[in-house]
């Protein structure tokens, strides 16, 4: 199960999460405070525990509600990154394993899920991807221009439309934006016009033919990811997994938008 497939599955919980979110958040903080008193004390001494307990519970319940009512993974990631990176420190970034264990347990209890339940697996996938992403980019928290991180958009074949939308947002925010299209065919006239219109606004475009692209890809990706960009990928599940492996440990944040035709475009 890929991230977008997992996120799509979690939307089933959207109607119930508005009520259950507060109970899950309360159970989470109850367990955290009962089990990890020393770690919490260290964070308080470092000035990381902002707001009252009630406010922290409310924020977590709102986040759970947003995750289960969110169909665009890129928007979800932007929300998480904004909230986490803007903090000077957070329990999530400091103790990710503890957070993962406790939040999944709270969700499992509230929804009475078995260990191998698809919904619990989906929560684990979404949670781990969010944590890995936040931890990777937390090194930019103190940089004044972290919001100007470069954007790399990678699209396979006809999956170009989704990253074109992201390119428009990135260019509007002033980010350096690069598009890599991997395809065996030339672009259709309408899509070519869309791409060319964005090049006039500063987007850099590269095209690699799908036949034999493996020989070119490693060296090329190494070159265009030298500045540690935020990576969007759109394509089949196999394509996404291959890009992830080649870019590891740089996280592929927002793909796939369409995974092997299993999700609505």
ChimeraX attribute file (.defattr): number of C-alpha atoms within 10 A of each C-alpha:
attribute: neighborCount
match mode: 1-to-1
recipient: residues
	/A:1	13
	/A:2	16
	/A:3	24
	/A:4	24
	/A:5	19
	/A:6	19
	/A:7	25
	/A:8	20
	/A:9	18
	/A:10	22
	/A:11	18
	/A:12	13
	/A:13	17
	/A:14	18
	/A:15	12
	/A:16	12
	/A:17	21
	/A:18	17
	/A:19	12
	/A:20	19
	/A:21	23
	/A:22	20
	/A:23	16
	/A:24	25
	/A:25	24
	/A:26	20
	/A:27	19
	/A:28	21
	/A:29	19
	/A:30	13
	/A:31	16
	/A:32	17
	/A:33	13
	/A:34	8
	/A:35	11
	/A:36	11
	/A:37	11
	/A:38	10
	/A:39	14
	/A:40	16
	/A:41	14
	/A:42	12
	/A:43	16
	/A:44	12
	/A:45	9
	/A:46	11
	/A:47	12
	/A:48	16
	/A:49	17
	/A:50	13
	/A:51	8
	/A:52	9
	/A:53	12
	/A:54	12
	/A:55	11
	/A:56	16
	/A:57	21
	/A:58	16
	/A:59	15
	/A:60	18
	/A:61	22
	/A:62	16
	/A:63	17
	/A:64	21
	/A:65	22
	/A:66	17
	/A:67	26
	/A:68	21
	/A:69	20
	/A:70	16
	/A:71	18
	/A:72	14
	/A:73	21
	/A:74	18
	/A:75	13
	/A:76	19
	/A:77	18
	/A:78	13
	/A:79	14
	/A:80	18
	/A:81	20
	/A:82	14
	/A:83	11
	/A:84	21
	/A:85	21
	/A:86	15
	/A:87	14
	/A:88	12
	/A:89	18
	/A:90	17
	/A:91	15
	/A:92	16
	/A:93	17
	/A:94	13
	/A:95	11
	/A:96	16
	/A:97	12
	/A:98	13
	/A:99	18
	/A:100	16
	/A:101	12
	/A:102	16
	/A:103	20
	/A:104	18
	/A:105	18
	/A:106	20
	/A:107	22
	/A:108	18
	/A:109	12
	/A:110	14
	/A:111	14
	/A:112	10
	/A:113	14
	/A:114	12
	/A:115	11
	/A:116	8
	/A:117	11
	/A:118	15
	/A:119	22
	/A:120	19
	/A:121	18
	/A:122	20
	/A:123	22
	/A:124	18
	/A:125	18
	/A:126	19
	/A:127	20
	/A:128	15
	/A:129	17
	/A:130	19
	/A:131	19
	/A:132	17
	/A:133	19
	/A:134	21
	/A:135	18
	/A:136	15
	/A:137	19
	/A:138	20
	/A:139	11
	/A:140	15
	/A:141	18
	/A:142	12
	/A:143	10
	/A:144	8
	/A:145	9
	/A:146	15
	/A:147	14
	/A:148	15
	/A:149	18
	/A:150	18
	/A:151	23
	/A:152	24
	/A:153	24
	/A:154	25
	/A:155	27
	/A:156	19
	/A:157	18
	/A:158	16
	/A:159	22
	/A:160	24
	/A:161	17
	/A:162	20
	/A:163	24
	/A:164	19
	/A:165	10
	/A:166	17
	/A:167	24
	/A:168	14
	/A:169	13
	/A:170	20
	/A:171	17
	/A:172	10
	/A:173	11
	/A:174	14
	/A:175	17
	/A:176	17
	/A:177	25
	/A:178	21
	/A:179	23
	/A:180	21
	/A:181	22
	/A:182	23
	/A:183	19
	/A:184	15
	/A:185	11
	/A:186	11
	/A:187	16
	/A:188	9
	/A:189	9
	/A:190	8
	/A:191	15
	/A:192	11
	/A:193	12
	/A:194	12
	/A:195	20
	/A:196	13
	/A:197	12
	/A:198	17
	/A:199	16
	/A:200	9
	/A:201	13
	/A:202	14
	/A:203	20
	/A:204	16
	/A:205	15
	/A:206	10
	/A:207	15
	/A:208	18
	/A:209	15
	/A:210	14
	/A:211	10
	/A:212	10
	/A:213	13
	/A:214	12
	/A:215	9
	/A:216	11
	/A:217	15
	/A:218	13
	/A:219	10
	/A:220	12
	/A:221	15
	/A:222	13
	/A:223	10
	/A:224	13
	/A:225	16
	/A:226	8
	/A:227	11
	/A:228	16
	/A:229	21
	/A:230	20
	/A:231	20
	/A:232	24
	/A:233	27
	/A:234	25
	/A:235	25
	/A:236	20
	/A:237	18
	/A:238	11
	/A:239	17
	/A:240	24
	/A:241	16
	/A:242	12
	/A:243	17
	/A:244	18
	/A:245	12
	/A:246	14
	/A:247	16
	/A:248	10
	/A:249	10
	/A:250	18
	/A:251	21
	/A:252	23
	/A:253	20
	/A:254	23
	/A:255	27
	/A:256	27
	/A:257	30
	/A:258	19
	/A:259	23
	/A:260	13
	/A:261	11
	/A:262	11
	/A:263	12
	/A:264	9
	/A:265	10
